[in-house]
Amino acid sequence: MLFPNAIILALSPEVKFTQSRGPTPEGIAEFAQIGTLSIPIRAEGRRVAWIVDGQQRSLALSRTKNADISIPVVAFISGDIDTQREQFILVNKARPLPVRLINELLPEIGVQLPRDLSMRKIPSELCSLLNRDQKSPFFGLIRRLSQTELETAVIIDTALIKVMTNSIKNPLGALSLYRQTEDGQADIDGMYRTMFVFWDAVKSIFPDAWGKAPTKSRLMHSAGIQAMGVLMDRIMTRLHGHGPRGTRPFGPQRGAYDRARSRAP
C-alpha cells in the first residue's frame, strides 16, 4: 500500500545530508543524489522536523496498525519560520485551505507570489496594520482567523479585505489612485491614509454604532462595511488632490503607514 500524497516536512538545520561516494546508479535523474540523511534524536517534546503539509495524514498514520504502508516524504532544511510559512501557502494554494487563513498569512510572505495571491496581499497587509495600530479606528475590532477569541473583534476581516480589493481593482476606486506610482510600485502609504481618514470619519459620525457586535449594529455587519466601502470610493476620489501639494485636506499625512508599522505591537 502506498500513500497517494507525500507528507511535506521542514527539517532543522541540524539535519545533515551526506552524498554517497562512487558511481551513480543507472536510472537516477540528474537532479537527484543518493546519500545518507542524518537526523538527530532529541528528547520528548523537542523536534527536528515540522509538518508543513499532511497533518491529518500523519494523525491517521499514528493510529493505524498497518506497519507496511510506504509513505512518501518531501522535506527541505530550514529553521526559518518565514520560509515554512511561504511553503505552507504555496503547497495549499490549490486545495480548500480557508481563505481567511491564507489572507492572514499573506502579509508575512516575502517571496514572489502567484498573481492571484499577490493581488490579495496588499489588502490583507492593510487589514492587519489597521487592526494593530493603536491610533487606527479599527484598532482591535477586526476578527482574524487566529484571533477569534477576542471579544472586541466584531468586524470580520473578509468584509474589509473585500472593500479594499474592490477599491483597488475599480478604476474609479479611492485606493486605485495609489495602485501604481511612477516607479511601478503600489503606494501603500496612500492607501493606508485613505482608509484611516475615511473610516475615522465614519467612527466620529456614527459613535453609537461603532465597535458593537453586528447583531446590535448594522454598520459593523459585513453588508454595512461593504456599503460604506462604496461610499468611500465616491467621497475620497473627489477629495483626492484638494489638499496642499496634493495631500489630504485633513487626517494623516505622508509617512503615516510607516509610522503606524513602527507603533504597532
HELIX and SHEET records of a PDB file:
HELIX    1   1 GLN A   55  ARG A   63  1                                   9    
HELIX    2   2 ILE A   81  ASN A   92  1                                  12    
HELIX    3   3 VAL A   99  LEU A  105  1                                   7    
HELIX    4   4 LEU A  106  GLU A  108  5                                   3    
HELIX    5   5 ARG A  115  ARG A  132  1                                  18    
HELIX    6   6 LEU A  145  GLN A  147  5                                   3    
HELIX    7   7 ASP A  157  LYS A  169  1                                  13    
HELIX    8   8 SER A  176  TYR A  178  5                                   3    
HELIX    9   9 ILE A  188  ILE A  205  1                                  18    
HELIX   10  10 SER A  222  LEU A  239  1                                  18    
HELIX   11  11 PRO A  244  GLY A  246  5                                   3    
HELIX   12  12 ALA A  256  ARG A  263  1                                   8    
SHEET    1   A 3 ALA A  49  ASP A  53  0                                        
SHEET    2   A 3 ILE A   7  LEU A  11 -1                                        
SHEET    3   A 3 VAL A  73  ILE A  77  1                                        
SHEET    1   B 2 LYS A  16  GLN A  19  0                                        
SHEET    2   B 2 GLY A  35  SER A  38 -1                                        
SHEET    1   C 2 ILE A 142  ARG A 143  0                                        
SHEET    2   C 2 ILE A 155  ILE A 156  1                                        
END                                                                             
